[in-house]
Amino acid sequence: MRKPALGLFLMAAALVLPACAPLLVGGAVAVVADEAIEQEKGGDGLF
């Protein structure tokens, strides 16, 4: 009974994780850009 539950979990994870990847990458780019602006110009950066 454990194997079907694990299979369903893995299938759900395979569907959800690729959908979240653009959000994670976009968030990381925003953080790096914010830090670069702070280092270059001082102040609060972009946010």
C-alpha positions in Angstrom: 0.0 0.0 0.0 3.0 2.3 0.5 4.2 2.1 -3.1 1.1 3.6 -4.7 1.1 6.5 -2.3 4.8 7.2 -3.0 4.1 7.0 -6.7 1.3 9.5 -6.5 3.5 11.8 -4.5 6.3 11.6 -7.0 4.0 12.3 -9.9 2.5 15.3 -8.1 6.0 16.6 -7.4 7.0 16.1 -11.0 4.0 18.3 -12.1 4.4 21.0 -9.4 8.2 21.6 -9.4 8.6 22.6 -13.0 5.8 25.1 -12.6 7.6 26.7 -9.7 11.0 26.9 -11.4 10.4 30.2 -13.3 9.3 31.8 -10.0 12.4 30.6 -8.2 14.7 31.7 -11.0 13.0 35.1 -11.3 13.2 35.6 -7.6 16.9 34.8 -7.6 17.5 37.3 -10.5 15.7 40.0 -8.6 17.8 39.5 -5.5 21.0 39.6 -7.4 20.0 42.7 -9.3 18.9 44.4 -6.0 22.3 43.6 -4.4 24.2 44.8 -7.5 22.3 48.2 -7.4 22.9 48.5 -3.6 26.7 47.9 -4.1 26.9 50.3 -7.1 24.7 53.2 -5.9 24.2 52.6 -2.2 20.9 53.0 -0.5 18.1 50.5 -0.6 18.6 49.2 -4.1 15.6 48.3 -6.2 13.3 47.3 -3.3 
